[in-house]
Amino acid sequence: MNSATAESGHLVIEVKREGAFIDAVPVSLVACVEDALFRGVLAGRIQNDGSLPELEIRVHPDPSQPARADLTFLHKGVPVGCYDEATFEPQASAFIRSLVERACLRTEDRIAWRLVERAGAPPHARFSSHVSRVPYPLSGVHLASVPHGTFAVEFDAGVIEAIRERVATGGSVECAGLLRGALAADREREAVRVSVLEEHPLEPDVRGASHTHFAIGPASLRTARAAPSREGSFPLGWWHSHPPCAACIHHPSCDRETVFFSDDDWQVHQSMFPSPYMIALVVGKARSEPATQPALRLYGWERARIRERAFAVSRAGVGRA
């Protein structure tokens, strides 16, 4: 058995142009490991003690396309997570963009990528780590209103009001904040509820903020995390705005859309908010609404991929510390 690290050496994303090999990059398995660990904890198969137990990685080649592979993570022989090739599409897209920037590819090229095992790689590998971790901040409760095996998100109305106010006063410059609250789990039903109770403003780092970007760095996160907060409240994710263009304000019929999760947003979320319960709220202009009525869309982890999520709003408590 070989040891697989967070950046797997035996699995790579391979890029080809017109069938000719261009380059390959090791696959990051961090999101898969986080998801498998969280699922194992919820199912009661893994202790929520902050440690990272040994996980076996089993690779399943696709019989119809022999070089392609899906992954299964097992703990003590029991599957705790399964991930198909599409899980790694954001990594592949980022790698292809870097190849274009390095002039190894052109945007008009016919490009294909695939997840493959390096020649001579073992059929199984094990993942273990000595990275410092902490237990998931789960509160065990009975979640009768959350369907079995699902993940529910609820925002305090005060948080939404505070975010809308900051976006309205921010004008044409992106703004952002840290979301805090509580995490509840019903292990018998493998159901989870995220309750967002506070938001704390984030300040951009030295790269600043503009109409098209907001630079979040470790220092800005540390400052927001250190802000006074409710007892028992902890970071759950982040929010940020995508302002409309100045002309949209004066043209209610404009059908431009700015509320989406960009590639840059994905980079921030996967590097700074990797825990499977962490979420990202985006505020922007919806195609069907005027710029004066910003829309909100929520995104979060689902089987190691970032997808749009539904959420509810209720008046549960103070929305902002």
C-alpha positions as CSV (number, residue, x, y, z in Angstrom):
1,M,0.0,0.0,0.0
2,N,1.2,3.5,-0.8
3,S,0.4,6.6,1.1
4,A,-1.8,9.1,-0.7
5,T,-1.4,12.7,0.2
6,A,-3.9,15.6,-0.1
7,E,-2.3,16.2,-3.5
8,S,-2.4,12.7,-4.9
9,G,0.7,11.5,-6.8
10,H,-0.9,8.5,-8.3
11,L,-4.0,10.3,-9.7
12,V,-3.6,13.1,-12.2
13,I,-5.6,15.3,-14.5
14,E,-4.3,14.8,-18.0
15,V,-5.0,17.4,-20.7
16,K,-4.9,16.7,-24.4
17,R,-5.2,18.8,-27.6
18,E,-6.5,17.0,-30.7
19,G,-5.7,13.7,-28.9
20,A,-2.0,14.8,-28.3
21,F,-0.8,14.9,-24.7
22,I,-0.1,18.4,-23.4
23,D,0.5,18.2,-19.6
24,A,-0.8,16.6,-16.4
25,V,-1.2,17.8,-12.8
26,P,-1.7,15.9,-9.6
27,V,-5.2,15.8,-8.3
28,S,-6.1,17.4,-5.0
29,L,-8.2,15.0,-2.9
30,V,-8.8,17.5,0.0
31,A,-12.5,18.1,-0.8
32,C,-13.1,14.3,-1.2
33,V,-11.4,13.5,2.1
34,E,-13.3,16.2,3.9
35,D,-16.6,15.0,2.5
36,A,-15.9,11.3,3.3
37,L,-14.8,12.1,6.8
38,F,-17.9,14.2,7.5
39,R,-20.2,11.5,6.0
40,G,-18.5,8.9,8.1
41,V,-19.0,11.0,11.3
42,L,-22.7,11.6,10.5
43,A,-23.2,7.9,9.9
44,G,-21.5,7.0,13.2
45,R,-18.7,5.1,11.5
46,I,-15.9,7.6,12.3
47,Q,-15.3,9.2,15.7
48,N,-15.8,13.0,15.8
49,D,-12.6,13.5,17.8
50,G,-10.7,15.8,15.4
51,S,-8.4,13.1,14.2
52,L,-8.1,11.9,10.6
53,P,-8.4,8.1,10.5
54,E,-6.9,6.1,7.7
55,L,-9.0,6.1,4.6
56,E,-8.6,3.6,1.8
57,I,-8.9,5.0,-1.7
58,R,-10.2,2.5,-4.3
59,V,-10.0,3.4,-8.0
60,H,-12.6,2.0,-10.4
61,P,-11.8,2.4,-14.1
62,D,-14.7,3.1,-16.4
63,P,-15.0,-0.1,-18.6
64,S,-16.2,2.0,-21.5
65,Q,-13.2,4.3,-21.3
66,P,-10.3,2.4,-19.6
67,A,-8.2,5.4,-18.7
68,R,-11.0,7.1,-16.8
69,A,-11.6,6.4,-13.1
70,D,-14.1,7.0,-10.3
71,L,-13.1,6.9,-6.6
72,T,-14.5,5.3,-3.5
73,F,-13.2,6.1,0.0
74,L,-13.5,3.4,2.6
75,H,-12.9,3.3,6.4
76,K,-12.3,-0.1,7.8
77,G,-13.6,-1.6,4.6
78,V,-16.9,0.3,4.6
79,P,-17.5,2.9,1.9
80,V,-17.9,6.5,3.3
81,G,-17.8,8.4,0.0
82,C,-17.9,7.9,-3.8
83,Y,-16.8,10.5,-6.3
84,D,-17.0,10.5,-10.1
85,E,-14.8,12.3,-12.6
86,A,-17.1,15.4,-12.7
87,T,-16.0,16.1,-9.1
88,F,-12.6,17.2,-10.4
89,E,-14.0,19.4,-13.2
90,P,-13.2,22.7,-11.4
91,Q,-9.6,21.6,-10.9
92,A,-9.4,20.6,-14.6
93,S,-10.8,24.0,-15.7
94,A,-8.3,25.9,-13.5
95,F,-5.4,23.8,-14.9
96,I,-6.5,24.4,-18.5
97,R,-6.7,28.2,-17.8
98,S,-3.1,28.0,-16.5
99,L,-2.0,26.3,-19.6
100,V,-3.7,29.0,-21.7
101,E,-2.0,31.7,-19.7
102,R,1.4,29.9,-20.2
103,A,0.7,29.8,-24.0
104,C,0.7,26.0,-23.9
105,L,-2.8,26.0,-25.2
106,R,-5.1,28.5,-27.1
107,T,-8.7,29.1,-26.2
108,E,-9.8,28.0,-29.6
109,D,-8.1,24.6,-29.4
110,R,-10.1,21.4,-29.1
111,I,-9.2,20.4,-25.6
112,A,-10.1,17.3,-23.6
113,W,-9.2,16.3,-20.0
114,R,-9.5,13.1,-18.0
115,L,-8.7,11.7,-14.6
116,V,-6.2,8.9,-14.9
117,E,-3.8,6.8,-12.8
118,R,-0.1,7.1,-13.4
119,A,1.5,4.1,-15.0
120,G,2.5,1.5,-12.4
121,A,0.2,3.0,-9.7
122,P,-1.1,0.5,-7.1
123,P,-4.8,-0.4,-7.5
124,H,-5.5,0.8,-3.9
125,A,-4.0,3.6,-1.9
126,R,-4.4,4.8,1.7
127,F,-4.8,8.3,2.9
128,S,-3.6,9.4,6.3
129,S,-2.4,12.6,7.7
130,H,-0.9,14.3,10.8
131,V,-2.4,17.6,9.9
132,S,-3.9,19.3,13.0
133,R,-7.7,19.1,13.0
134,V,-10.5,19.8,15.5
135,P,-13.8,18.0,16.0
136,Y,-16.8,19.2,13.9
137,P,-18.9,21.6,16.0
138,L,-22.0,19.4,15.8
139,S,-24.8,19.7,18.2
140,G,-26.8,16.5,18.4
141,V,-30.6,17.1,18.1
142,H,-33.7,15.6,16.5
143,L,-34.3,17.4,13.2
144,A,-37.9,16.4,12.5
145,S,-38.3,19.0,9.9
146,V,-35.2,18.1,7.9
147,P,-35.7,15.1,5.5
148,H,-33.5,12.0,6.1
149,G,-30.1,12.3,4.6
150,T,-30.4,16.0,3.7
151,F,-28.7,19.3,4.4
152,A,-30.8,22.3,5.4
153,V,-29.7,25.9,5.7
154,E,-31.6,28.6,7.6
155,F,-30.7,32.3,7.8
156,D,-31.8,34.6,10.5
157,A,-33.8,37.4,8.9
158,G,-31.6,40.0,10.6
159,V,-28.5,38.6,8.8
160,I,-30.2,39.0,5.4
161,E,-31.3,42.5,6.3
162,A,-27.8,43.4,7.3
163,I,-26.3,42.0,4.1
164,R,-28.8,43.8,1.9
165,E,-28.0,47.1,3.7
166,R,-24.3,46.7,3.2
167,V,-24.7,45.9,-0.5
168,A,-27.0,48.9,-0.9
169,T,-24.4,51.2,0.6
170,G,-21.5,49.5,-1.1
171,G,-22.4,51.0,-4.5
172,S,-20.5,49.5,-7.4
173,V,-17.7,48.0,-5.3
174,E,-17.8,44.3,-4.1
175,C,-18.2,43.7,-0.4
176,A,-18.1,40.6,1.7
177,G,-18.6,39.2,5.2
178,L,-18.1,36.1,7.3
179,L,-21.1,34.0,8.2
180,R,-21.4,32.6,11.7
181,G,-23.9,30.4,13.6
182,A,-24.6,26.9,14.7
183,L,-24.5,23.4,13.2
184,A,-27.0,20.7,14.2
185,A,-26.9,17.0,13.3
186,D,-29.5,14.2,13.7
187,R,-27.2,11.2,13.4
188,E,-30.0,8.7,13.4
189,R,-31.5,10.3,10.2
190,E,-28.1,11.6,8.9
191,A,-29.6,15.0,8.6
192,V,-27.8,18.4,9.1
193,R,-29.1,21.9,9.6
194,V,-26.9,25.0,9.3
195,S,-28.3,28.0,11.2
196,V,-26.7,31.4,10.2
197,L,-27.2,33.8,13.0
198,E,-24.5,36.5,12.4
199,E,-22.4,38.2,9.8
200,H,-19.2,40.0,10.3
201,P,-17.8,42.4,7.7
202,L,-14.6,41.4,5.9
203,E,-12.1,43.9,4.9
204,P,-10.1,43.3,1.6
205,D,-6.5,42.6,1.8
206,V,-3.7,44.7,0.2
207,R,-5.1,43.7,-3.3
208,G,-8.2,45.7,-2.5
209,A,-11.7,45.6,-3.9
210,S,-13.3,46.9,-7.0
211,H,-16.4,46.4,-9.2
212,T,-15.2,42.9,-10.2
213,H,-13.3,41.6,-7.3
214,F,-12.9,41.4,-3.5
215,A,-9.5,40.1,-2.2
216,I,-9.9,38.0,0.9
217,G,-6.7,37.1,2.7
218,P,-5.8,35.3,5.9
219,A,-5.5,38.5,7.9
220,S,-9.0,39.7,7.0
221,L,-10.4,36.3,8.0
222,R,-8.5,36.4,11.3
223,T,-9.9,39.8,12.1
224,A,-13.5,38.8,11.3
225,R,-13.1,35.6,13.3
226,A,-11.9,37.6,16.3
227,A,-14.8,40.0,16.3
228,P,-17.2,39.7,19.3
229,S,-19.9,37.1,18.6
230,R,-22.7,35.1,20.2
231,E,-21.7,32.3,22.6
232,G,-21.4,29.0,20.7
233,S,-21.3,30.7,17.3
234,F,-18.6,29.7,14.9
235,P,-17.7,30.3,11.2
236,L,-20.0,28.7,8.7
237,G,-18.9,30.3,5.5
238,W,-18.9,33.7,3.7
239,W,-21.0,36.0,1.6
240,H,-20.0,38.5,-1.1
241,S,-21.7,40.8,-3.7
242,H,-21.5,41.0,-7.5
243,P,-22.6,44.5,-8.2
244,P,-24.5,45.4,-11.4
245,C,-23.0,47.9,-13.8
246,A,-23.9,51.6,-13.1
247,A,-26.3,51.7,-16.1
248,C,-28.4,48.8,-14.7
249,I,-29.7,51.1,-11.9
250,H,-31.3,53.4,-14.5
251,H,-32.6,50.6,-16.8
252,P,-35.1,48.4,-14.8
253,S,-35.6,46.2,-17.9
254,C,-32.0,45.3,-18.2
255,D,-31.7,41.5,-18.3
256,R,-28.0,41.2,-17.2
257,E,-27.2,38.5,-14.6
258,T,-24.5,39.0,-11.9
259,V,-25.6,36.5,-9.2
260,F,-23.5,33.4,-9.9
261,F,-20.6,31.5,-8.5
262,S,-17.5,32.3,-10.5
263,D,-14.2,30.4,-10.9
264,D,-12.5,32.9,-8.6
265,D,-15.3,32.3,-6.0
266,W,-14.6,28.6,-6.3
267,Q,-10.9,29.1,-5.6
268,V,-11.7,31.2,-2.5
269,H,-14.2,28.7,-1.2
270,Q,-12.1,25.5,-1.7
271,S,-9.0,27.1,-0.1
272,M,-10.5,29.1,2.8
273,F,-13.9,27.3,3.5
274,P,-13.1,23.6,2.9
275,S,-15.3,22.0,5.6
276,P,-18.3,20.2,4.0
277,Y,-20.9,22.2,5.9
278,M,-19.5,25.6,4.8
279,I,-21.6,27.8,2.6
280,A,-21.3,30.8,0.3
281,L,-24.0,33.4,-0.3
282,V,-23.8,35.5,-3.4
283,V,-25.8,38.8,-3.8
284,G,-26.3,40.3,-7.2
285,K,-28.7,41.2,-10.0
286,A,-31.0,38.5,-11.3
287,R,-31.9,38.6,-14.9
288,S,-35.6,38.9,-14.2
289,E,-35.3,41.6,-11.5
290,P,-34.2,45.3,-11.5
291,A,-30.9,46.1,-10.0
292,T,-32.7,47.9,-7.1
293,Q,-33.9,44.5,-5.9
294,P,-30.8,42.3,-5.5
295,A,-31.2,38.6,-5.6
296,L,-29.5,36.0,-3.3
297,R,-28.2,32.6,-4.2
298,L,-26.6,30.1,-1.9
299,Y,-23.8,27.7,-2.7
300,G,-22.2,24.9,-0.7
301,W,-20.4,21.6,-0.7
302,E,-22.3,18.5,-1.9
303,R,-20.2,15.3,-2.4
304,A,-17.0,17.3,-2.7
305,R,-18.5,19.6,-5.4
306,I,-19.9,23.2,-4.9
307,R,-23.5,23.4,-6.0
308,E,-26.4,25.8,-5.5
309,R,-28.4,25.2,-2.4
310,A,-31.9,26.1,-1.2
311,F,-32.2,28.1,2.1
312,A,-34.9,29.4,4.4
313,V,-35.2,32.7,6.3
314,S,-36.7,33.0,9.7
315,R,-36.7,35.5,12.6
316,A,-34.6,33.4,15.1
317,G,-32.4,35.9,16.8
318,V,-29.9,38.7,16.5
319,G,-28.5,38.8,13.0
320,R,-25.3,40.7,13.5
321,A,-22.9,41.1,16.4
